[in-house]
Amino acid sequence: MGAVVAFCSQTGSAKRYANWLAEELGCQAVPLERIETAAADADLVVLCSWFHAASLKGAKRFRAYMAAHGEKHYAVVAVGATPMPCELWPASEHEKAFRRSFPAEAYLDLPWCYCQGGFRFDRLGAIDKVMMRIYFKMLEGEARRGSERSATALAQMREGYDGCERSYLDPLVTELRARSWA
Ligand SMILES: Cc1cc2nc3c(=O)[nH]c(=O)nc-3n(C[C@H](O)[C@H](O)[C@H](O)COP(=O)(O)O)c2cc1C
């Protein structure tokens, strides 16, 4: 009985959300690599991970775990650099990104929420730094062509920021309690 939060995190945002959620659920937060042993007795397993080029890190491994343990309940916290749903970033965009890793045809009933993370270029691995430099160039082009959204994103990412807020987890916690899974 009980829950486990399994996380993937490079610069710490998803890990913070995992720890906050584990506090809410009264359980442990563990790296995804430890899911097999840590979740052996859990009946709710939550993946807390970050968007990397529009797919969620570790999703493949989590999907395989879900398929092998059909008797458990599951949920996902998806952390990304983009703001919480607003006029410039509608919820449909987060949904679209999430569905690349958990398509609606197979995972429609999987509870999940989006939480804004942060961005720290200096903490990235070497390959991600290269990827982000290319992404910055793309944003520069879009900003030059008049995209307010790209200009804002570029400025924030260059500066570095922490957009984590514990309350962003509230909708998921409420849903898990409503389902009596937590
Ligand atoms: C190479 C790379 C690709 C990324 N792609 C996306 C993305 O497609 N969508 C998004 O919202 N955030 C994206 N991000 C931002 C991260 O998801 C964000 O910084 C997150 O907070 C990182 O989580 P962590 O601190 O747990 O590592 C990307 C970051 C990197 C380094």
Ligand as a Chemical Component Dictionary entry (heavy atoms), coordinates in Angstrom:
data_LIG
# 
_chem_comp.id                   LIG 
_chem_comp.type                 NON-POLYMER 
_chem_comp.pdbx_formal_charge   0 
_chem_comp.three_letter_code    LIG 
# 
loop_
_chem_comp_atom.comp_id 
_chem_comp_atom.atom_id 
_chem_comp_atom.alt_atom_id 
_chem_comp_atom.type_symbol 
_chem_comp_atom.charge 
_chem_comp_atom.model_Cartn_x 
_chem_comp_atom.model_Cartn_y 
_chem_comp_atom.model_Cartn_z 
_chem_comp_atom.pdbx_ordinal 
LIG C1  C1  C 0 17.679 20.448 -24.433 1  
LIG C2  C2  C 0 16.459 20.919 -23.718 2  
LIG C3  C3  C 0 15.218 20.810 -24.315 3  
LIG C4  C4  C 0 14.074 21.287 -23.662 4  
LIG N1  N1  N 0 12.855 21.167 -24.274 5  
LIG C5  C5  C 0 11.739 21.666 -23.663 6  
LIG C6  C6  C 0 10.460 21.574 -24.281 7  
LIG O1  O1  O 0 10.314 21.014 -25.363 8  
LIG N2  N2  N 0 9.400  22.123 -23.649 9  
LIG C7  C7  C 0 9.517  22.750 -22.419 10 
LIG O2  O2  O 0 8.519  23.239 -21.862 11 
LIG N3  N3  N 0 10.713 22.812 -21.784 12 
LIG C8  C8  C 0 11.826 22.287 -22.392 13 
LIG N4  N4  N 0 13.046 22.351 -21.761 14 
LIG C9  C9  C 0 13.134 23.006 -20.446 15 
LIG C10 C10 C 0 13.136 22.030 -19.268 16 
LIG O3  O3  O 0 12.056 21.132 -19.345 17 
LIG C11 C11 C 0 13.068 22.854 -17.976 18 
LIG O4  O4  O 0 14.228 23.639 -17.871 19 
LIG C12 C12 C 0 12.889 21.986 -16.731 20 
LIG O5  O5  O 0 12.603 22.827 -15.631 21 
LIG C13 C13 C 0 14.110 21.137 -16.449 22 
LIG O6  O6  O 0 13.834 20.288 -15.370 23 
LIG P1  P1  P 0 14.960 19.872 -14.315 24 
LIG O7  O7  O 0 15.362 21.155 -13.593 25 
LIG O8  O8  O 0 14.308 18.921 -13.386 26 
LIG O9  O9  O 0 16.101 19.272 -15.061 27 
LIG C14 C14 C 0 14.188 21.878 -22.378 28 
LIG C15 C15 C 0 15.439 21.958 -21.767 29 
LIG C16 C16 C 0 16.564 21.491 -22.412 30 
LIG C17 C17 C 0 17.896 21.598 -21.724 31 
# 
loop_
_chem_comp_bond.comp_id 
_chem_comp_bond.atom_id_1 
_chem_comp_bond.atom_id_2 
_chem_comp_bond.value_order 
_chem_comp_bond.pdbx_ordinal 
LIG C1  C2  SING 1  
LIG C2  C3  SING 2  
LIG C2  C16 DOUB 3  
LIG C3  C4  DOUB 4  
LIG C4  N1  SING 5  
LIG C4  C14 SING 6  
LIG N1  C5  DOUB 7  
LIG C5  C6  SING 8  
LIG C5  C8  SING 9  
LIG C6  O1  DOUB 10 
LIG C6  N2  SING 11 
LIG N2  C7  SING 12 
LIG C7  O2  DOUB 13 
LIG C7  N3  SING 14 
LIG N3  C8  DOUB 15 
LIG C8  N4  SING 16 
LIG N4  C9  SING 17 
LIG N4  C14 SING 18 
LIG C9  C10 SING 19 
LIG C10 O3  SING 20 
LIG C10 C11 SING 21 
LIG C11 O4  SING 22 
LIG C11 C12 SING 23 
LIG C12 O5  SING 24 
LIG C12 C13 SING 25 
LIG C13 O6  SING 26 
LIG O6  P1  SING 27 
LIG P1  O7  DOUB 28 
LIG P1  O8  SING 29 
LIG P1  O9  SING 30 
LIG C14 C15 DOUB 31 
LIG C15 C16 SING 32 
LIG C16 C17 SING 33 
# 
